[in-house]
């Protein structure tokens, strides 16, 4: 076969093109430090790279965004709960101090004011904390504060609170003290009745100053909502009937000083203090049948920083302006979860009802009430002493001295009740602290698991990054050698071609 000049030329150009492409390939690899520049270069490497890049991107999302956000949320939550724990510890110190018989008026006033500020710090401060504009302790309602931000007059609530049969607290009350008239001018104007104590059993509702009626009604056909409704059930939710128990009666704590002298078969609801007081027979019935209690009551007019009922309890809210009724079920476990790894989620939140009990501020209210009673009888004693100092009639003085002795005996009883209230407050704070510690331990355990997941993600990401580098990356020394060889081959091809194509017939004559 005759080899023509055209064939030689085409062959030479083909070799130059191949050498040039090889040179360009190594130049691109050296510049980009990547094996391939386009999927067609090596489909296997390209597919593997796509999978590895997707995995790496997901790992980066988990490690740098989801996990960090989850840790920050839990860290903020843990910090708030820890602060609540510190406040509770402070409160315990003041409650122990208050449980002393010889406290002066100024000391008692200072203690109760400090306790109230502590409670404010818990609910208005820590319990209302937020993370990046989302409230920490309100479950799914992260855009709604735990407390009313301002005085609210257009919302009316029917609230349902549930209590276990053993939730009653044994309380002592002073009744039938001396009938003191501040306008009295002589001992004859007093009724010198000796004070005495009575024991009853009490439940403290979450709210005081409750309503005796609201604007909205229930049922079909609509019926008025009673001020209070008690439902008794067993542990399975089946109705329980109490025998020999009178229907609940409603009153105010200020109706008379005998209001707490509850009959053995009576149930008394004090709207202004938010108390349910029962007699000993009712208590025995409840305990013997282990009857849990569901209490429906009414509340209107909320002050600034009052807790929203729906955050803790089953409730029905009526907007008197918009005339809209909304029913809130009892808050269930509302977990805000982050996906922190493949098929792994982590709940980051704690609900207020699971960590911070409303019993705290209600116990402080009760302590303040008992202090007020002590101060009232001390005022009576001072007024009585003024009358003694200004009276010269011996018979009248004797009458006043007897009255003063009766008042002093009443003071001893009321101081004893006050000390009992401080002791009860200490018990409640201890119970709340136990509940808080459980929540802290839980959030701490979740935080630790998330940290371990973070460490695992970082290790996996490094491993994926290495695989990605091995799959796509090049060995620079090898690429440099290949580049040098390809350049030499290209230059040799150019040189050889120039010599071949530069020959003519004269070279062969």
C-alpha positions as CSV (number, residue, x, y, z in Angstrom):
1,X,0.0,0.0,0.0
2,X,1.3,3.4,-1.0
3,X,1.6,5.9,1.9
4,X,0.7,9.3,0.6
5,X,1.6,12.7,2.0
6,X,-2.0,13.2,3.0
7,X,-2.0,10.1,5.1
8,X,1.3,11.1,6.8
9,X,-0.1,14.5,7.5
10,X,-3.4,13.2,8.9
11,X,-1.6,10.7,11.1
12,X,0.8,13.4,12.4
13,X,-2.1,15.7,13.2
14,X,-3.9,13.0,15.0
15,X,-0.9,12.3,17.2
16,X,-0.6,16.0,17.9
17,X,-4.2,16.2,18.8
18,X,-4.0,13.2,21.2
19,X,-0.9,14.6,22.8
20,X,-2.5,18.0,23.1
21,X,-5.7,16.6,24.7
22,X,-3.6,14.6,27.2
23,X,-1.6,17.7,28.0
24,X,-4.8,19.7,28.5
25,X,-6.3,17.0,30.8
26,X,-3.2,17.0,33.0
27,X,-3.2,20.9,33.0
28,X,-6.8,20.9,34.2
29,X,-6.2,18.3,36.8
30,X,-3.1,20.2,38.1
31,X,-5.1,23.5,38.1
32,X,-8.3,22.2,39.7
33,X,-6.8,19.4,41.7
34,X,-9.8,17.3,40.6
35,X,-9.7,14.0,38.6
36,X,-12.7,14.9,36.4
37,X,-14.0,18.2,35.1
38,X,-17.2,16.8,33.7
39,X,-19.3,13.6,34.3
40,X,-18.3,12.3,30.9
41,X,-14.7,12.2,31.9
42,X,-15.4,9.2,34.3
43,X,-19.1,8.4,34.9
44,X,-18.2,6.0,37.8
45,X,-16.3,8.7,39.7
46,X,-19.0,11.3,38.9
47,X,-21.8,9.1,40.4
48,X,-19.8,8.3,43.4
49,X,-18.9,12.0,43.9
50,X,-22.5,12.9,43.7
51,X,-23.5,10.5,46.4
52,X,-20.6,11.6,48.6
53,X,-21.3,15.3,48.1
54,X,-25.0,14.7,49.0
55,X,-23.9,12.9,52.2
56,X,-21.4,15.6,53.0
57,X,-24.0,18.3,52.6
58,X,-26.4,16.5,54.8
59,X,-23.8,15.9,57.5
60,X,-22.9,19.6,57.3
61,X,-26.5,20.6,57.8
62,X,-26.9,18.3,60.8
63,X,-23.6,19.3,62.4
64,X,-23.4,23.0,61.7
65,X,-27.1,23.9,61.8
66,X,-29.5,21.4,63.4
67,X,-27.2,20.2,66.2
68,X,-25.9,23.6,67.1
69,X,-29.4,25.1,67.1
70,X,-30.6,22.2,69.3
71,X,-27.7,22.6,71.7
72,X,-28.2,26.3,72.0
73,X,-32.0,25.8,72.7
74,X,-31.3,23.3,75.4
75,X,-28.4,25.3,76.8
76,X,-30.7,28.4,77.1
77,X,-33.4,26.2,78.7
78,X,-31.0,24.6,81.1
79,X,-29.7,28.0,82.1
80,X,-33.2,29.3,82.8
81,X,-34.1,26.2,84.9
82,X,-30.9,26.4,86.8
83,X,-31.6,30.0,87.6
84,X,-35.1,28.9,88.9
85,X,-33.3,26.4,91.1
86,X,-31.1,29.1,92.5
87,X,-34.2,31.2,93.3
88,X,-35.9,28.3,95.0
89,X,-32.9,27.8,97.1
90,X,-33.0,31.4,98.1
91,X,-36.7,31.1,98.9
92,X,-36.1,28.2,101.2
93,X,-33.8,30.2,103.3
94,X,-36.4,33.0,103.7
95,X,-39.1,30.4,104.5
96,X,-37.0,28.8,107.2
97,X,-36.3,32.3,108.6
98,X,-40.1,33.1,108.5
99,X,-40.9,29.9,110.4
100,X,-40.0,31.6,113.7
101,X,-42.4,32.8,116.4
102,X,-40.5,35.9,117.4
103,X,-40.4,37.7,114.1
104,X,-41.3,41.4,114.2
105,X,-43.7,43.1,111.8
106,X,-41.0,44.7,109.8
107,X,-39.2,41.3,109.5
108,X,-42.3,39.5,108.3
109,X,-43.0,42.3,105.8
110,X,-39.5,42.2,104.4
111,X,-39.6,38.4,104.1
112,X,-42.9,38.3,102.2
113,X,-41.9,41.1,99.9
114,X,-38.7,39.3,99.1
115,X,-40.6,36.0,98.5
116,X,-42.9,37.9,96.1
117,X,-40.0,39.3,94.2
118,X,-38.5,35.8,94.0
119,X,-41.7,34.5,92.5
120,X,-41.7,37.4,90.0
121,X,-38.2,36.5,89.0
122,X,-39.2,32.9,88.4
123,X,-42.3,33.6,86.3
124,X,-41.8,37.0,84.8
125,X,-38.1,36.3,84.2
126,X,-37.0,32.8,83.8
127,X,-40.2,31.0,82.9
128,X,-40.9,33.7,80.2
129,X,-37.5,33.3,78.6
130,X,-37.1,33.0,74.8
131,X,-34.6,31.7,72.3
132,X,-34.2,33.7,69.1
133,X,-37.7,35.2,69.7
134,X,-39.3,31.8,70.4
135,X,-40.6,31.3,74.0
136,X,-39.0,28.3,75.6
137,X,-41.6,26.9,77.9
138,X,-44.9,27.3,76.0
139,X,-44.8,24.1,74.0
140,X,-45.9,24.5,70.4
141,X,-47.0,28.0,71.0
142,X,-43.5,29.5,70.7
143,X,-45.0,32.8,69.5
144,X,-47.1,33.2,72.6
145,X,-45.7,34.3,76.0
146,X,-46.4,32.2,79.1
147,X,-47.8,35.3,80.8
148,X,-50.3,37.9,79.8
149,X,-48.2,40.9,78.6
150,X,-50.7,43.4,79.9
151,X,-53.9,43.7,81.8
152,X,-56.6,41.7,80.1
153,X,-60.3,42.5,80.5
154,X,-61.9,41.0,77.4
155,X,-61.1,37.3,78.1
156,X,-63.2,35.0,80.3
157,X,-62.1,31.5,81.1
158,X,-63.6,28.3,82.4
159,X,-60.7,26.5,83.8
160,X,-60.4,22.8,84.7
161,X,-57.8,21.7,87.2
162,X,-57.2,18.1,88.1
163,X,-56.0,17.0,91.5
164,X,-55.1,13.6,92.9
165,X,-56.9,12.3,96.0
166,X,-53.9,12.9,98.2
167,X,-53.3,16.5,97.0
168,X,-55.2,18.0,100.0
169,X,-53.2,19.8,102.6
170,X,-54.1,19.9,106.3
171,X,-54.5,23.5,107.4
172,X,-55.2,25.2,110.7
173,X,-57.4,28.3,111.0
174,X,-58.2,30.6,113.9
175,X,-61.9,31.4,114.4
176,X,-64.1,33.2,116.9
177,X,-61.6,35.7,118.0
178,X,-62.4,38.8,120.0
179,X,-64.9,41.1,118.2
180,X,-63.0,44.3,117.9
181,X,-64.5,47.6,116.9
182,X,-61.9,50.2,116.1
183,X,-64.5,52.9,117.0
184,X,-65.1,51.4,120.4
185,X,-64.8,53.8,123.4
186,X,-65.0,51.2,126.2
187,X,-64.5,47.6,127.1
188,X,-68.3,47.1,127.0
189,X,-68.2,47.5,123.2
190,X,-66.2,44.4,122.8
191,X,-67.3,40.7,122.6
192,X,-64.7,38.9,124.6
193,X,-64.7,35.5,122.8
194,X,-61.7,33.3,123.2
195,X,-60.1,32.4,119.9
196,X,-59.8,28.8,119.0
197,X,-58.4,26.8,116.1
198,X,-60.0,24.4,113.7
199,X,-58.5,22.0,111.2
200,X,-59.7,21.5,107.7
201,X,-58.4,20.2,104.4
202,X,-57.7,22.5,101.6
203,X,-56.9,22.6,97.9
204,X,-55.4,25.8,96.4
205,X,-56.5,26.6,92.9
206,X,-54.0,28.2,90.5
207,X,-56.0,31.5,90.5
208,X,-57.6,33.7,93.1
209,X,-60.2,36.5,92.6
210,X,-62.3,34.1,90.6
211,X,-65.6,35.0,89.0
212,X,-69.1,33.9,90.1
213,X,-70.3,34.1,86.5
214,X,-69.2,34.7,82.9
215,X,-70.9,35.9,79.8
216,X,-70.8,32.7,77.8
217,X,-72.8,29.6,78.3
218,X,-72.4,25.9,77.5
219,X,-74.5,23.0,76.2
220,X,-77.3,22.5,73.8
221,X,-79.5,24.1,74.7
222,X,-77.2,26.6,76.4
223,X,-77.1,26.6,80.2
224,X,-75.4,28.9,82.6
225,X,-72.0,27.9,83.9
226,X,-71.9,27.5,87.7
227,X,-69.1,29.2,89.7
228,X,-67.6,25.8,90.5
229,X,-68.2,22.2,89.6
230,X,-66.5,19.2,91.2
231,X,-66.3,15.8,89.5
232,X,-64.9,12.8,91.3
233,X,-63.4,9.8,89.5
234,X,-61.3,6.7,90.2
235,X,-57.9,6.0,88.8
236,X,-59.5,4.7,85.6
237,X,-61.6,7.8,85.1
238,X,-64.9,6.1,86.2
239,X,-67.3,8.3,88.2
240,X,-67.1,8.1,92.0
241,X,-70.1,9.0,94.2
242,X,-69.4,10.4,97.7
243,X,-72.0,9.5,100.3
244,X,-73.3,12.0,102.8
245,X,-71.6,14.9,101.3
246,X,-73.3,18.3,100.9
247,X,-73.3,20.2,97.7
248,X,-70.5,22.8,97.4
249,X,-71.2,26.3,98.6
250,X,-69.6,29.5,97.4
251,X,-68.5,32.3,99.7
252,X,-65.8,35.0,100.2
253,X,-63.2,34.7,102.8
254,X,-64.3,38.1,104.2
255,X,-67.9,37.1,104.8
256,X,-67.1,36.4,108.5
257,X,-64.4,35.2,110.7
258,X,-66.2,31.8,111.1
259,X,-66.1,31.1,107.3
260,X,-63.4,28.5,107.8
261,X,-65.4,26.6,110.4
262,X,-66.5,24.1,107.7
263,X,-68.9,21.3,108.7
264,X,-67.7,17.7,108.5
265,X,-69.8,17.0,105.4
266,X,-69.3,20.4,103.8
267,X,-67.4,21.6,100.7
268,X,-66.7,25.3,100.7
269,X,-65.4,27.3,97.8
270,X,-63.8,30.7,98.6
271,X,-63.7,32.6,95.3
272,X,-61.5,35.5,96.4
273,X,-58.7,33.3,97.7
274,X,-59.2,30.4,95.2
275,X,-59.5,27.7,97.9
276,X,-61.5,24.6,98.2
277,X,-62.0,23.6,101.9
278,X,-63.6,20.4,102.9
279,X,-64.7,18.8,106.2
280,X,-63.2,15.7,107.7
281,X,-66.0,13.3,106.6
282,X,-65.6,14.5,103.0
283,X,-61.9,14.1,103.3
284,X,-62.3,10.5,104.7
285,X,-64.6,9.6,101.8
286,X,-62.2,10.9,99.2
287,X,-59.3,9.1,100.7
288,X,-61.1,5.8,101.2
289,X,-62.3,5.8,97.6
290,X,-59.1,7.3,96.3
291,X,-61.2,9.7,94.3
292,X,-59.4,12.1,92.1
293,X,-61.0,15.5,91.7
294,X,-61.6,17.6,88.6
295,X,-62.6,21.2,89.4
296,X,-64.2,23.6,86.9
297,X,-64.2,27.2,87.9
298,X,-64.5,30.7,86.3
299,X,-61.9,33.4,86.0
300,X,-62.3,36.9,84.4
301,X,-60.0,39.9,84.4
302,X,-56.3,39.0,84.3
303,X,-53.6,41.3,85.5
304,X,-50.3,41.8,83.7
305,X,-47.9,38.8,84.2
306,X,-50.8,36.5,85.2
307,X,-50.2,33.0,83.7
308,X,-52.3,32.1,80.7
309,X,-54.6,29.3,81.8
310,X,-54.2,27.3,78.5
311,X,-50.5,26.9,79.2
312,X,-51.2,24.7,82.2
313,X,-54.8,23.5,82.1
314,X,-57.8,22.5,80.0
315,X,-59.7,25.7,79.5
316,X,-62.4,27.4,77.4
317,X,-61.8,31.0,76.5
318,X,-64.5,33.5,75.5
319,X,-63.5,36.8,73.9
320,X,-66.2,39.3,75.0
321,X,-65.2,41.7,72.2
322,X,-65.0,39.4,69.2
323,X,-67.6,37.0,70.8
324,X,-65.5,34.0,69.9
325,X,-65.1,30.9,72.0
326,X,-62.0,28.8,71.9
327,X,-61.5,25.5,73.7
328,X,-58.1,24.4,74.8
329,X,-57.4,20.8,75.7
330,X,-55.1,20.1,78.6
331,X,-51.6,20.5,77.3
332,X,-50.2,17.2,76.4
333,X,-46.5,16.4,75.8
334,X,-45.6,19.0,73.2
335,X,-42.1,18.2,72.0
336,X,-40.2,20.5,69.7
337,X,-37.8,18.2,68.0
338,X,-34.7,18.7,65.8
339,X,-33.5,16.1,63.3
340,X,-29.9,15.8,64.4
341,X,-28.8,12.8,62.4
342,X,-30.1,10.3,59.9
343,X,-33.4,9.0,61.4
344,X,-32.6,10.6,64.7
345,X,-34.5,13.4,66.3
346,X,-34.1,15.1,69.7
347,X,-36.7,17.0,71.7
348,X,-35.2,20.3,72.9
349,X,-37.9,21.9,74.9
350,X,-39.4,21.7,78.4
351,X,-42.9,22.8,79.1
352,X,-43.6,25.1,82.0
353,X,-46.2,22.8,83.5
354,X,-43.6,20.0,83.7
355,X,-40.9,22.0,85.5
356,X,-42.4,25.1,87.3
357,X,-45.5,24.6,89.3
358,X,-48.0,27.4,90.0
359,X,-48.1,26.2,93.6
360,X,-45.1,28.5,94.3
361,X,-46.8,31.8,94.0
362,X,-50.1,30.5,95.5
363,X,-48.2,29.4,98.6
364,X,-46.7,32.9,98.9
365,X,-50.3,34.3,98.7
366,X,-51.4,32.1,101.6
367,X,-48.4,33.1,103.7
368,X,-49.2,36.8,103.1
369,X,-52.7,36.1,104.1
370,X,-51.7,34.6,107.5
371,X,-49.2,37.5,108.1
372,X,-52.1,39.9,107.5
373,X,-54.2,38.1,110.1
374,X,-51.3,38.4,112.6
375,X,-50.9,42.1,111.9
376,X,-54.6,42.6,112.3
377,X,-54.7,41.1,115.8
378,X,-51.5,43.0,116.7
379,X,-53.3,46.2,115.7
380,X,-56.2,45.2,118.0
381,X,-53.8,44.7,120.9
382,X,-52.2,48.1,120.4
383,X,-55.6,49.8,120.3
384,X,-56.7,47.9,123.4
385,X,-53.6,49.1,125.2
386,X,-54.3,52.7,124.2
387,X,-57.7,52.4,125.8
388,X,-56.2,50.9,129.0
389,X,-53.7,53.8,129.2
390,X,-56.5,56.3,128.8
391,X,-59.0,54.7,131.2
392,X,-59.0,55.4,135.0
393,X,-62.1,53.3,135.9
394,X,-60.7,50.1,137.5
395,X,-63.6,48.0,136.4
396,X,-63.3,49.2,132.9
397,X,-59.5,48.6,133.0
398,X,-60.1,45.1,134.2
399,X,-62.5,44.5,131.4
400,X,-59.9,45.8,128.9
401,X,-57.1,43.8,130.5
402,X,-59.2,40.7,130.0
403,X,-59.8,41.6,126.4
404,X,-56.1,42.2,125.9
405,X,-55.3,38.8,127.3
406,X,-57.9,37.2,124.9
407,X,-56.3,39.1,122.0
408,X,-52.8,38.0,123.0
409,X,-53.9,34.4,123.1
410,X,-55.4,34.9,119.6
411,X,-52.1,36.3,118.4
412,X,-50.3,33.2,119.7
413,X,-52.7,31.0,117.7
414,X,-52.4,33.2,114.6
415,X,-48.6,33.3,114.8
416,X,-48.7,29.5,115.1
417,X,-50.8,29.3,111.9
418,X,-48.4,31.7,110.2
419,X,-45.5,29.5,111.1
420,X,-47.4,26.6,109.8
421,X,-48.0,28.5,106.5
422,X,-44.2,29.1,106.2
423,X,-43.6,25.4,106.8
424,X,-46.2,24.5,104.2
425,X,-44.5,26.9,101.8
426,X,-41.2,25.3,102.5
427,X,-42.7,21.9,101.7
428,X,-44.2,23.2,98.4
429,X,-40.9,24.7,97.4
430,X,-39.2,21.4,98.1
431,X,-41.7,19.6,95.9
432,X,-41.3,22.1,93.1
433,X,-37.6,21.8,93.4
434,X,-37.8,18.0,93.0
435,X,-39.9,18.5,89.9
436,X,-37.5,21.0,88.6
437,X,-34.5,18.7,89.2
438,X,-36.2,16.0,87.2
439,X,-36.6,18.4,84.3
440,X,-33.0,19.6,84.6
441,X,-31.7,16.0,84.7
442,X,-33.8,15.2,81.6
443,X,-32.6,18.2,79.6
444,X,-29.1,17.5,80.7
445,X,-29.2,13.9,79.5
446,X,-30.6,15.1,76.1
447,X,-27.9,17.7,75.9
448,X,-25.2,15.1,76.5
449,X,-26.7,12.7,73.9
450,X,-26.8,15.5,71.4
451,X,-23.2,16.4,72.1
452,X,-22.2,12.7,71.5
453,X,-24.2,12.8,68.2
454,X,-22.3,16.0,67.3
455,X,-19.0,14.3,67.9
456,X,-20.1,11.3,65.8
457,X,-21.3,13.6,63.0
458,X,-17.9,15.4,62.9
459,X,-16.1,12.1,62.7
460,X,-18.4,10.9,59.9
461,X,-18.0,14.2,58.0
462,X,-14.2,13.9,58.2
463,X,-14.4,10.4,56.9
464,X,-16.8,11.4,54.1
465,X,-14.5,14.4,53.3
466,X,-11.6,12.0,53.0
467,X,-13.5,9.6,50.7
468,X,-14.6,12.6,48.6
469,X,-11.1,13.8,48.3
470,X,-9.8,10.3,47.4
471,X,-12.6,9.9,44.8
472,X,-12.3,13.4,43.2
473,X,-8.9,14.6,44.2
474,X,-5.6,13.9,42.4
475,X,-2.1,13.0,43.6
476,X,-0.2,16.2,42.7
477,X,3.2,14.6,42.3
478,X,1.7,12.0,39.9
479,X,-0.2,14.7,38.1
480,X,3.0,16.8,37.8
481,X,4.9,13.9,36.4
482,X,2.1,13.1,33.9
483,X,1.9,16.8,33.0
484,X,5.6,16.8,32.3
485,X,5.5,13.7,30.2
486,X,2.4,14.9,28.3
487,X,4.2,18.2,27.5
488,X,7.3,16.4,26.4
489,X,5.2,14.1,24.2
490,X,3.3,17.1,22.7
491,X,6.6,18.9,22.0
492,X,8.1,15.8,20.4
493,X,5.0,15.3,18.3
494,X,5.2,18.9,17.1
495,X,8.9,18.5,16.3
496,X,8.5,15.2,14.5
497,X,5.6,16.5,12.5
498,X,7.4,19.6,11.4
499,X,10.3,17.6,10.1
500,X,8.1,15.1,8.3
501,X,5.8,17.6,6.7
502,X,8.8,19.8,5.8
503,X,10.3,17.2,3.4
504,X,9.8,17.3,-0.4
505,X,10.8,15.1,-3.5
506,X,14.0,17.1,-3.6
507,X,15.0,15.5,-0.3
508,X,14.9,12.0,-2.0
509,X,16.8,12.9,-5.3
